Amino acid sequence: MAARFKKGQRVTIIPTKSQSTSPRDADLESYIGHSGKIVDYYWIRPGKEIFFIYTVQIEDGEKEIVVHEDEIEAHLA
């Protein structure tokens, strides 16, 4: 399984589709709608499923955040 996003690609932070709310979700809320650039990514395989994790540099500063694949979408200019 290949990653959906590549290094250097511009993405937008989107709300998660899950119904559960965690402290991590609350921290991510302030970035929803912001765009940024993928600076790194990696995958984990806790079982048979593979999950991709991305480091995104937010455009309006030097801040980098770590998001799951379902928390970003390709940025449409």
C-alpha positions as CSV (number, residue, x, y, z in Angstrom):
1,M,0.0,0.0,0.0
2,A,1.4,3.4,-1.0
3,A,1.1,6.7,0.8
4,R,-1.6,9.0,-0.6
5,F,0.6,12.1,-0.1
6,K,4.2,12.8,-0.9
7,K,6.9,15.0,0.6
8,G,6.5,18.6,-0.6
9,Q,2.8,18.2,-1.5
10,R,0.5,20.9,-0.2
11,V,-2.4,19.7,1.9
12,T,-5.2,21.2,4.0
13,I,-6.1,20.1,7.5
14,I,-9.6,18.7,7.8
15,P,-11.8,17.5,10.6
16,T,-11.7,13.8,11.4
17,K,-14.6,11.6,10.6
18,S,-14.4,9.7,13.8
19,Q,-17.1,10.4,16.5
20,S,-14.8,10.1,19.5
21,T,-13.1,13.2,20.9
22,S,-9.7,13.0,22.5
23,P,-7.3,15.7,23.8
24,R,-5.3,15.2,20.5
25,D,-8.4,16.1,18.5
26,A,-9.0,19.2,20.5
27,D,-5.4,20.3,19.8
28,L,-5.9,19.7,16.1
29,E,-9.0,21.8,15.9
30,S,-7.1,25.1,15.8
31,Y,-5.5,24.0,12.5
32,I,-8.6,22.9,10.7
33,G,-8.8,24.7,7.4
34,H,-5.1,25.7,7.4
35,S,-2.9,24.5,4.6
36,G,0.7,23.4,4.8
37,K,3.4,21.3,3.2
38,I,4.3,17.7,3.9
39,V,7.9,17.6,5.2
40,D,8.0,13.9,6.2
41,Y,5.9,10.8,6.5
42,Y,6.1,7.3,7.9
43,W,4.0,4.3,8.4
44,I,3.1,2.0,11.2
45,R,1.7,-1.5,11.1
46,P,0.2,-2.5,14.5
47,G,-1.6,-5.5,13.0
48,K,-2.5,-6.3,9.4
49,E,-3.5,-2.7,8.6
50,I,-1.0,0.0,7.6
51,F,-1.4,3.6,8.9
52,F,0.4,6.6,7.4
53,I,1.4,9.5,9.7
54,Y,2.5,12.8,8.2
55,T,4.5,15.8,9.5
56,V,3.0,19.0,8.0
57,Q,4.6,22.4,8.2
58,I,1.8,24.9,8.5
59,E,2.1,27.8,6.0
60,D,1.5,30.7,8.3
61,G,4.5,30.0,10.5
62,E,7.3,27.6,11.4
63,K,4.9,25.2,13.3
64,E,5.0,21.6,12.3
65,I,2.2,19.2,13.3
66,V,1.8,15.4,13.0
67,V,-1.5,14.2,11.5
68,H,-3.0,10.9,10.4
69,E,-3.8,10.4,6.7
70,D,-7.6,10.9,7.3
71,E,-6.9,14.4,8.8
72,I,-5.6,15.9,5.6
73,E,-6.6,16.3,2.0
74,A,-4.8,17.5,-1.1
75,H,-4.7,21.4,-1.3
76,L,-6.6,22.7,-4.3
77,A,-5.1,26.0,-5.3
